[in-house]
Amino acid sequence: MSHNQPFASSTSRWFFAACILFVLYCAYLLVEPFLTSIFLAIVLVVVGGPVYDLMLKLTRQRRGLASALTCLLFILIIVVPLVLITGVITSQALDLYNTVSAMLAGNSLSEMFNSGMGRLGPFLDKLEEHTGITRMDILQHAAEALKYVSNLLYSNLTDLLRGATNLAIGFALMMFVAFYLLMDGQSMAQKAIRLSPLPADTTNQIRDDILSTLRTTMRGTVFLAVIQGTAGGLGFGVFGVPHALFWGTVMVFASVVPLVGTALLFIPAGTYLILSGDVFQGVGVMIWCEASQVICDNFLRPRLIGGGNIHPLLTFFSVLGGLSVFGMVGLILGPLVLAVLISLLEVYEHYFMDSPIETPGDGPTP
């Protein structure tokens, strides 16, 4: 065999491919515990690229210093607010758990609902007449729901406190990866693109689709969710809903639920206030949150997403599937996987479906 053609035989090529696959699998095992931090670092670098470019100009093209300043800015934007509100949210969550437990153990819940349902007497009478559901049934189901929510809050809070150390280590690793990706990410991406066996324009198209989806997801999902959660928490505080900061934080996650969104929280909250006798506050908080949701969905979302070409139905399943498979990271990873699939299908359509199929005996088209 010629030394200039070491892979001339199929055996040598298959052996080399098997070696690459084996080493790739070993490399995957090495980084598998840190994949979440690496992925979040990539997202942070893609979204924060313009900030790094600005820092490069300010530091006269000193990549190390620009990367360090960019990471420091990320820490100030992410960590400092998180640390400031975590203690308050934790306190409110524990207080809410104790309040709900005390209400379930005593008669205050029953008295509140009986008083509130007294105002809904005609409606409840018709409901019982047509469905057989009595007021005691409503009270029992409401108590069971509150008990479930209180247990859920307690368990989630315990998991959060138990995983605080791992969360800090994961964030430090994410910033460490982001530091080097900001400096060398483009050169690493170019090397990866050169290794692709696909045509250069096809590889670039897939890369552009992935980057566009990352930016769109961050703007249209994460940033918009923070806006809706902030607006909802502010409305809760203005109209006197207990533990407003905690529920505003929960609204950040509820806002990504398609079709329903933050209504999962502000409708029960408004109902709670109405049943407690605060009709004005109950109606006001529902109007406030519904108005903020309409503004975000109909005015801000189209401007933040721009020309995104993923159908809402597909986005619905990508978000829910991402949450189910990957956890909270699935909010970003689910739509990203869908974008890669759509990009590959477009490549298939372009290279395998657009060309006319020639039948035997057909001559060339004049």
MOURVEN-V877065 format. One record per residue. N is the residue number from 1. RES is the residue in one small letter. PHI is phi in whole degrees, -180 to 180 (* if undefined). NEAR is the number of other ideal C-beta (glycine too) atoms within 8 Angstrom. D_CENTER is the distance of its C-alpha to the mean C-alpha in whole Angstrom. Layout:
<<N	RES	PHI	NEAR	D_CENTER> <N	RES	PHI	NEAR	D_CENTER>>
//
This chain:
<<1	m	*	7	54> <2	s	-70	5	54> <3	h	-69	5	52> <4	n	-79	4	51> <5	q	-131	7	49> <6	p	-68	7	48> <7	f	-116	7	46> <8	a	-71	7	48> <9	s	-91	7	48> <10	s	-66	5	46> <11	t	-63	6	46> <12	s	-65	11	45> <13	r	-67	9	42> <14	w	-66	8	41> <15	f	-64	8	42> <16	f	-64	9	40> <17	a	-62	8	37> <18	a	-63	8	37> <19	c	-63	8	37> <20	i	-62	8	34> <21	l	-63	8	32> <22	f	-65	8	33> <23	v	-67	8	32> <24	l	-62	8	29> <25	y	-65	8	28> <26	c	-64	8	30> <27	a	-65	8	27> <28	y	-62	8	24> <29	l	-62	7	26> <30	l	-68	6	26> <31	v	-99	9	23> <32	e	-55	7	21> <33	p	-67	4	20> <34	f	-113	8	19> <35	l	-63	8	16> <36	t	-63	8	13> <37	s	-64	12	15> <38	i	-66	11	16> <39	f	-64	10	13> <40	l	-64	10	11> <41	a	-65	14	15> <42	i	-62	11	15> <43	v	-60	11	12> <44	l	-63	11	13> <45	v	-69	13	17> <46	v	-64	10	16> <47	v	-72	9	14> <48	g	-91	12	17> <49	g	-55	8	20> <50	p	-60	6	22> <51	v	-65	9	22> <52	y	-64	13	24> <53	d	-61	8	26> <54	l	-64	8	27> <55	m	-64	13	28> <56	l	-61	11	30> <57	k	-66	8	32> <58	l	-69	8	32> <59	t	-99	10	33> <60	r	59	5	36> <61	q	65	7	34> <62	r	-88	8	33> <63	r	-65	9	30> <64	g	-63	7	30> <65	l	-67	9	31> <66	a	-64	15	28> <67	s	-65	14	26> <68	a	-64	9	26> <69	l	-66	11	26> <70	t	-64	13	23> <71	c	-64	12	21> <72	l	-62	8	23> <73	l	-65	9	22> <74	f	-60	12	18> <75	i	-63	10	19> <76	l	-65	8	21> <77	i	-77	7	18> <78	i	-98	9	15> <79	v	-75	8	18> <80	v	-60	9	20> <81	p	-61	8	19> <82	l	-64	8	17> <83	v	-67	8	20> <84	l	-66	8	22> <85	i	-96	10	20> <86	t	-62	8	19> <87	g	-62	8	23> <88	v	-67	9	23> <89	i	-64	11	20> <90	t	-61	11	21> <91	s	-62	8	25> <92	q	-67	11	24> <93	a	-65	12	22> <94	l	-65	9	25> <95	d	-63	9	27> <96	l	-65	13	25> <97	y	-62	12	26> <98	n	-66	8	30> <99	t	-64	9	30> <100	v	-64	12	29> <101	s	-62	9	31> <102	a	-67	9	34> <103	m	-66	11	34> <104	l	-71	11	33> <105	a	-77	5	37> <106	g	-104	7	39> <107	n	-106	5	40> <108	s	-64	8	38> <109	l	-64	13	35> <110	s	-64	8	38> <111	e	-65	8	40> <112	m	-64	11	37> <113	f	-71	12	36> <114	n	-65	10	39> <115	s	-66	10	40> <116	g	-68	12	37> <117	m	-72	13	38> <118	g	-64	7	41> <119	r	-74	8	40> <120	l	-103	8	39> <121	g	-51	8	42> <122	p	-58	6	43> <123	f	-67	7	39> <124	l	-68	11	39> <125	d	-63	8	43> <126	k	-66	8	42> <127	l	-64	9	39> <128	e	-68	11	41> <129	e	-66	6	44> <130	h	-90	6	42> <131	t	-117	6	39> <132	g	81	5	41> <133	i	-85	7	38> <134	t	-91	7	40> <135	r	-65	9	39> <136	m	-67	6	39> <137	d	-64	8	37> <138	i	-62	12	34> <139	l	-63	13	35> <140	q	-65	8	34> <141	h	-66	8	31> <142	a	-65	10	30> <143	a	-65	10	31> <144	e	-65	8	29> <145	a	-65	8	26> <146	l	-64	12	26> <147	k	-65	10	27> <148	y	-64	8	24> <149	v	-64	9	22> <150	s	-64	13	24> <151	n	-64	8	24> <152	l	-64	8	20> <153	l	-62	11	20> <154	y	-64	9	23> <155	s	-66	8	21> <156	n	-65	8	18> <157	l	-65	12	20> <158	t	-62	8	22> <159	d	-62	8	19> <160	l	-64	9	18> <161	l	-67	8	21> <162	r	-68	6	22> <163	g	-98	8	19> <164	a	-63	8	20> <165	t	-65	6	22> <166	n	-62	7	20> <167	l	-64	8	17> <168	a	-66	8	19> <169	i	-65	8	21> <170	g	-63	10	17> <171	f	-68	11	17> <172	a	-62	8	20> <173	l	-65	11	20> <174	m	-61	13	17> <175	m	-69	12	19> <176	f	-64	8	22> <177	v	-66	12	21> <178	a	-62	14	19> <179	f	-58	11	23> <180	y	-79	10	25> <181	l	-68	12	22> <182	l	-62	14	23> <183	m	-78	9	26> <184	d	-118	7	27> <185	g	-63	10	24> <186	q	-67	6	25> <187	s	-66	7	28> <188	m	-64	9	26> <189	a	-65	9	25> <190	q	-64	8	28> <191	k	-64	8	30> <192	a	-64	8	27> <193	i	-67	11	28> <194	r	-66	6	31> <195	l	-79	5	31> <196	s	-71	7	30> <197	p	-77	2	32> <198	l	-75	8	31> <199	p	-58	5	33> <200	a	-60	7	31> <201	d	-68	6	30> <202	t	-69	10	28> <203	t	-62	11	26> <204	n	-65	9	26> <205	q	-64	11	24> <206	i	-64	13	22> <207	r	-61	10	21> <208	d	-64	8	21> <209	d	-64	12	19> <210	i	-66	12	16> <211	l	-64	9	16> <212	s	-64	10	16> <213	t	-67	14	13> <214	l	-60	14	11> <215	r	-66	10	13> <216	t	-65	13	12> <217	t	-65	13	8> <218	m	-65	12	8> <219	r	-75	11	11> <220	g	-84	11	10> <221	t	-116	13	6> <222	v	-71	10	6> <223	f	-63	10	10> <224	l	-68	14	10> <225	a	-64	12	9> <226	v	-64	9	11> <227	i	-63	10	14> <228	q	-66	16	14> <229	g	-65	16	13> <230	t	-65	9	16> <231	a	-65	12	18> <232	g	-66	17	18> <233	g	-63	14	19> <234	l	-64	10	22> <235	g	-64	13	23> <236	f	-62	14	23> <237	g	-67	11	25> <238	v	-64	9	27> <239	f	-97	12	28> <240	g	83	8	29> <241	v	-75	13	26> <242	p	-61	6	26> <243	h	57	10	23> <244	a	-64	11	22> <245	l	-64	12	20> <246	f	-64	11	18> <247	w	-69	14	17> <248	g	-64	15	16> <249	t	-65	12	13> <250	v	-64	10	13> <251	m	-63	15	12> <252	v	-56	11	9> <253	f	-81	10	8> <254	a	-68	12	10> <255	s	-67	15	10> <256	v	-84	10	7> <257	v	-71	8	10> <258	p	-62	10	12> <259	l	72	4	16> <260	v	-92	7	16> <261	g	65	13	13> <262	t	-71	14	15> <263	a	-61	10	18> <264	l	-58	9	17> <265	l	-111	13	18> <266	f	-76	16	20> <267	i	-69	9	23> <268	p	-61	8	23> <269	a	-66	14	24> <270	g	-64	12	26> <271	t	-63	9	28> <272	y	-59	10	28> <273	l	-66	15	30> <274	i	-64	13	32> <275	l	-67	13	34> <276	s	-81	9	34> <277	g	102	7	36> <278	d	-94	9	34> <279	v	-66	8	34> <280	f	-61	6	34> <281	q	-65	11	31> <282	g	-63	17	29> <283	v	-67	10	30> <284	g	-63	10	29> <285	v	-68	17	25> <286	m	-70	12	25> <287	i	-65	8	26> <288	w	-59	13	24> <289	c	-69	15	21> <290	e	-66	10	21> <291	a	-63	8	23> <292	s	-65	13	20> <293	q	-68	13	17> <294	v	-64	8	20> <295	i	-62	9	20> <296	c	-66	14	16> <297	d	-75	9	16> <298	n	-102	7	20> <299	f	-118	8	20> <300	l	-79	10	17> <301	r	-59	11	15> <302	p	-60	8	18> <303	r	-76	7	19> <304	l	-77	11	15> <305	i	-78	10	15> <306	g	71	7	18> <307	g	-94	4	20> <308	g	-58	9	17> <309	n	-109	4	19> <310	i	-90	12	16> <311	h	-64	5	17> <312	p	-57	7	16> <313	l	-65	6	17> <314	l	-68	10	15> <315	t	-62	12	12> <316	f	-56	9	12> <317	f	-73	8	13> <318	s	-68	13	11> <319	v	-69	15	8> <320	l	-65	10	10> <321	g	-65	10	11> <322	g	-64	16	9> <323	l	-63	12	8> <324	s	-69	6	12> <325	v	-89	7	12> <326	f	-109	9	10> <327	g	80	5	9> <328	m	-64	7	6> <329	v	-64	11	6> <330	g	-65	14	6> <331	l	-58	14	3> <332	i	-100	14	5> <333	l	-70	11	8> <334	g	-61	16	9> <335	p	-61	17	9> <336	l	-67	12	11> <337	v	-60	10	13> <338	l	-63	13	14> <339	a	-64	13	15> <340	v	-64	11	17> <341	l	-61	8	19> <342	i	-63	12	20> <343	s	-64	12	21> <344	l	-66	9	23> <345	l	-65	8	25> <346	e	-66	9	26> <347	v	-63	12	27> <348	y	-60	9	29> <349	e	-64	9	30> <350	h	-71	8	32> <351	y	-94	9	34> <352	f	-116	7	34> <353	m	-111	7	35> <354	d	-73	6	36> <355	s	-72	6	39> <356	p	-66	3	42> <357	i	-85	4	43> <358	e	-90	5	47> <359	t	-92	5	49> <360	p	-58	4	52> <361	g	95	4	55> <362	d	-75	5	53> <363	g	-87	4	55> <364	p	-67	3	53> <365	t	-72	3	52> <366	p	-68	2	54>>
//
